[in-house]
């Protein structure tokens, strides 16, 4: 599988997390770097965009030299990068898992506002799976408030019908226990998962790791619902078995192996 995403120097999110998750799920992970991000958990200090043509050529050379069975996109950041990635992937028939990375856990924007419309026009229609969290779902639904727990199935269905692709709406940011719902492109519910929240743990990169894990399982031949379920189980274990440092403040990290 291949991940097209930003580089997180703290290795908790971005393509570093994608690689660890994909390898743990049995895939060899190729990469195409879209941005270099200077960040630590809870802090984004700088973003340097990679030239869009270089991004496109990374994707292109991987497709030319490896039997890529699935692609995951993460942080694409700008309209030019979205267009460049779309132009290379269009017509390949390779399933693409789209993690719509828009806002960091720390609250920083990871996609330029003007890129959202291009993203919706080019990348989302026909995706193998769209994996928004509640904040991202609100942006895509043009809503000023996030979906509530009992609104998740309806919100997932609306997104699926709007973009013509399956949607895994992630409820990890809900108060209380976690709820995730999977809607097919016609809006029909394909699955729902409820899990108790792991308390007193603050990790970042769960969305990146989950989408990469799902793409890895699709590359291995799993059906969509099976790949989603295995990905969710993997992330739940990674959170539960997290790593922790105190240097100089507490940092939690997913255990992705």
Secondary structure, DSSP 8 states (H G I E B T S, - for coil): -EEEEEEETTSSSHHHHHHHHHHHTT---EEEEEEEEEEETTEEEEEEE--HHHHHHHHHHHHHHS---EEEE----SHHHHHHHHHHHTTS--EEEE----B-TTS-BSS-TTHHHHHIIIIITT-SEE---HHHHHHHTT-SS---GGGHHHHHHHHHHHHTS-EEEE-TTSSSSEEEEEE-TTS-EEEEEEE---TT---S-HHHHHHHHHHHHHHTT--HHHHHHHHHHHHHHHHHT-EEEESSSEEEE----
